[in-house]
Amino acid sequence: MSHLLNVSKSGLHAFQYHLDTVANDVANVNTLGYKARQAEFEELMTNNYAATDTLLLNDNVDTVAIQSGVRADDYTVDMSLGKVVASEGPDQFAIAGDGFFQVTGRDNQIYYTRDGAFTRNLAGAVVNARGERITMNGSQPAVFQPALNAGELVPVGENKYTATGAMQQVGVEVLEGFVEQSNVDLATAITDMMIAQRAYAMNVKAAQSTDEMMSGINQFKQ
């Protein structure tokens, strides 16, 4: 019975992570340049039992697989292009393709973003909404991509990424007077949230049922 509880527990953790991921997407549906995330589910160890291993199999069943549950503790980022729309403010840019703007954070670390809603500070430098400087290439922001086989970009919050490997400047077209919207599909996100909520509720019910069965067995033992 403890195995059944562990399976339900793993499902609760996995779908809670999935719900948190979808909720983050919904919260950022209006965040410029935001990229949707998809929780990754992984099946835990599966034990296969043959007919000679157990008396619970009938004559028509040769083997049965008993899973140890599911895990979801990571996600992939959907890097597809969001809708590009005209912007009324100055120093607004969108990347027409793959690539990222380079940001020098307040901690002097280098970050990357797709959010091109920039302004100018008192010194005339192009900065983002948090006052962090943007690397420029003349009158337009420079665009960077990961070098070949040089790792990936990892989200670090505030709509920014860090690079795990070398980045290189590329000649991708930059559209001035435009911004890229979030690529979150709200209808899909809400549907995913409803499915995850139902799956979570099913795991709660399974855990409750298992607990009731265990209580009944303990009463018989007494």
C-alpha positions as CSV (number, residue, x, y, z in Angstrom):
1,M,0.0,0.0,0.0
2,S,2.9,2.3,0.7
3,H,3.9,1.9,-2.9
4,L,0.5,3.2,-4.0
5,L,0.8,6.2,-1.7
6,N,4.2,7.0,-3.2
7,V,2.8,6.8,-6.7
8,S,0.0,9.3,-5.8
9,K,2.5,11.5,-4.0
10,S,4.7,11.7,-7.1
11,G,1.7,12.6,-9.2
12,L,0.8,15.4,-6.8
13,H,4.3,16.8,-6.9
14,A,4.4,16.5,-10.7
15,F,1.0,18.1,-11.4
16,Q,1.7,20.9,-8.8
17,Y,4.9,21.7,-10.8
18,H,2.9,21.6,-14.0
19,L,0.2,24.0,-12.5
20,D,2.9,26.4,-11.3
21,T,4.5,26.4,-14.8
22,V,1.2,27.1,-16.5
23,A,0.2,29.7,-14.0
24,N,3.5,31.5,-14.7
25,D,2.7,31.5,-18.4
26,V,-0.8,32.9,-17.7
27,A,0.7,35.6,-15.5
28,N,3.1,36.7,-18.3
29,V,0.6,36.6,-21.2
30,N,1.1,40.4,-21.6
31,T,4.9,40.4,-20.9
32,L,6.7,41.6,-23.9
33,G,9.1,39.0,-25.4
34,Y,8.1,36.3,-22.8
35,K,8.4,32.7,-24.0
36,A,6.0,30.0,-22.9
37,R,7.2,27.1,-20.9
38,Q,6.2,23.4,-21.0
39,A,6.7,21.1,-18.0
40,E,8.6,17.9,-18.8
41,F,7.1,14.7,-17.3
42,E,9.3,11.7,-16.8
43,E,8.2,8.2,-15.9
44,L,9.9,6.8,-12.8
45,M,11.2,3.2,-12.7
46,T,8.9,0.5,-13.9
47,N,9.0,-3.1,-12.6
48,N,7.9,-5.9,-14.9
49,Y,6.4,-9.0,-13.2
50,A,5.9,-12.3,-15.0
51,A,3.2,-14.9,-14.3
52,T,5.7,-16.9,-12.2
53,D,6.3,-13.9,-9.9
54,T,2.8,-13.4,-8.6
55,L,-0.5,-15.2,-8.1
56,L,-2.5,-12.1,-9.1
57,L,-2.2,-12.6,-12.8
58,N,-4.9,-14.6,-14.6
59,D,-4.2,-17.2,-17.4
60,N,-4.5,-14.6,-20.1
61,V,-1.9,-12.2,-18.8
62,D,1.9,-13.0,-19.2
63,T,3.4,-9.9,-17.6
64,V,2.3,-6.8,-15.8
65,A,4.2,-3.5,-15.3
66,I,4.0,-1.7,-12.0
67,Q,5.2,1.9,-12.2
68,S,6.9,3.9,-9.4
69,G,5.2,7.2,-10.4
70,V,6.0,10.3,-12.4
71,R,8.3,13.2,-12.0
72,A,8.2,16.8,-13.4
73,D,10.9,19.1,-12.2
74,D,12.1,20.7,-15.4
75,Y,10.6,22.5,-18.4
76,T,11.4,23.4,-21.9
77,V,11.1,27.0,-23.3
78,D,9.1,27.6,-26.5
79,M,11.4,29.9,-28.4
80,S,8.9,30.5,-31.3
81,L,8.4,34.1,-32.3
82,G,5.6,36.0,-30.6
83,K,3.4,38.4,-32.5
84,V,5.2,41.6,-33.6
85,V,3.2,44.8,-33.2
86,A,3.8,48.5,-33.8
87,S,4.9,50.5,-30.8
88,E,4.2,54.2,-30.3
89,G,7.2,55.0,-28.1
90,P,10.8,55.7,-29.3
91,D,13.6,53.1,-28.8
92,Q,11.3,50.2,-29.2
93,F,12.7,47.2,-31.1
94,A,11.8,43.6,-32.1
95,I,14.0,40.9,-33.5
96,A,12.7,39.5,-36.8
97,G,14.0,36.0,-36.2
98,D,16.2,34.1,-33.8
99,G,18.4,36.0,-31.4
100,F,18.5,38.0,-28.2
101,F,19.3,41.5,-27.0
102,Q,22.3,41.7,-24.7
103,V,21.8,43.3,-21.3
104,T,24.4,44.4,-18.7
105,G,22.7,43.9,-15.4
106,R,23.1,46.0,-12.3
107,D,25.4,43.2,-11.0
108,N,27.6,43.7,-14.1
109,Q,26.6,40.3,-15.3
110,I,25.6,39.7,-19.0
111,Y,22.1,38.7,-19.7
112,Y,19.9,38.2,-22.7
113,T,16.3,39.1,-23.5
114,R,13.7,39.3,-26.2
115,D,12.0,42.3,-24.6
116,G,12.8,45.3,-26.8
117,A,10.8,47.9,-24.9
118,F,13.7,50.2,-24.2
119,T,14.1,53.9,-23.2
120,R,17.1,56.3,-22.8
121,N,18.5,57.3,-19.4
122,L,19.7,60.8,-18.5
123,A,23.1,60.0,-20.1
124,G,21.5,59.1,-23.4
125,A,22.2,55.3,-23.1
126,V,19.6,52.8,-24.2
127,V,18.3,50.9,-21.2
128,N,15.5,48.5,-20.3
129,A,12.7,49.1,-17.8
130,R,15.0,48.4,-14.9
131,G,17.7,50.8,-16.1
132,E,20.1,48.1,-17.3
133,R,22.2,49.0,-20.3
134,I,21.6,47.4,-23.7
135,T,24.5,46.5,-26.0
136,M,24.1,48.6,-29.1
137,N,25.3,48.2,-32.7
138,G,25.3,51.7,-34.0
139,S,21.8,53.1,-33.6
140,Q,20.2,49.7,-33.1
141,P,20.6,47.0,-30.4
142,A,23.0,44.3,-31.2
143,V,21.6,40.8,-31.6
144,F,23.3,37.7,-30.2
145,Q,22.8,33.9,-30.6
146,P,24.5,30.9,-29.0
147,A,27.6,29.9,-30.9
148,L,27.5,26.5,-32.5
149,N,27.4,23.7,-29.9
150,A,28.0,26.3,-27.2
151,G,25.3,25.4,-24.7
152,E,21.9,27.1,-24.2
153,L,20.1,30.0,-22.6
154,V,18.7,29.5,-19.1
155,P,15.8,31.7,-17.7
156,V,16.8,33.6,-14.6
157,G,13.8,35.7,-14.0
158,E,12.8,39.3,-14.9
159,N,12.4,38.1,-18.5
160,K,16.1,37.5,-18.9
161,Y,18.4,34.6,-19.7
162,T,22.0,33.6,-18.9
163,A,24.2,31.8,-21.4
164,T,25.8,28.5,-20.5
165,G,28.3,28.9,-23.4
166,A,29.7,31.4,-25.8
167,M,27.4,33.8,-27.6
168,Q,28.1,35.5,-30.9
169,Q,26.8,38.7,-32.5
170,V,24.7,38.0,-35.6
171,G,23.2,40.1,-38.4
172,V,19.5,39.4,-37.8
173,E,17.1,42.1,-38.8
174,V,15.9,44.4,-36.0
175,L,12.6,46.2,-36.5
176,E,12.5,49.7,-35.0
177,G,9.2,51.0,-33.8
178,F,7.9,47.5,-33.0
179,V,7.8,45.1,-30.0
180,E,7.4,41.4,-29.7
181,Q,4.5,40.2,-27.6
182,S,4.4,37.0,-25.5
183,N,4.0,33.8,-27.4
184,V,1.7,32.3,-24.7
185,D,-1.5,31.0,-26.2
186,L,-3.9,31.9,-23.4
187,A,-6.6,29.4,-24.6
188,T,-4.1,26.5,-24.6
189,A,-2.7,27.6,-21.2
190,I,-6.1,27.7,-19.6
191,T,-7.0,24.3,-21.0
192,D,-3.7,22.8,-19.8
193,M,-4.4,24.3,-16.3
194,M,-7.9,22.7,-16.2
195,I,-6.4,19.3,-17.2
196,A,-3.6,19.6,-14.6
197,Q,-6.1,20.5,-11.9
198,R,-8.3,17.5,-12.7
199,A,-5.2,15.2,-12.7
200,Y,-4.1,16.7,-9.4
201,A,-7.6,16.0,-7.9
202,M,-7.5,12.4,-9.2
203,N,-4.2,11.8,-7.4
204,V,-5.6,13.3,-4.2
205,K,-8.6,10.9,-4.5
206,A,-6.3,8.0,-5.1
207,A,-4.2,8.8,-2.0
208,Q,-7.4,9.1,0.1
209,S,-8.7,5.8,-1.2
210,T,-5.4,4.1,-0.4
211,D,-5.3,5.6,3.0
212,E,-8.9,4.3,3.7
213,M,-7.9,0.8,2.5
214,M,-4.8,0.8,4.8
215,S,-7.0,1.9,7.7
216,G,-9.4,-0.9,7.0
217,I,-6.6,-3.5,6.8
218,N,-5.1,-2.2,10.1
219,Q,-8.5,-2.6,11.8
220,F,-8.7,-6.2,10.6
221,K,-5.3,-6.9,12.1
222,Q,-6.4,-5.6,15.4
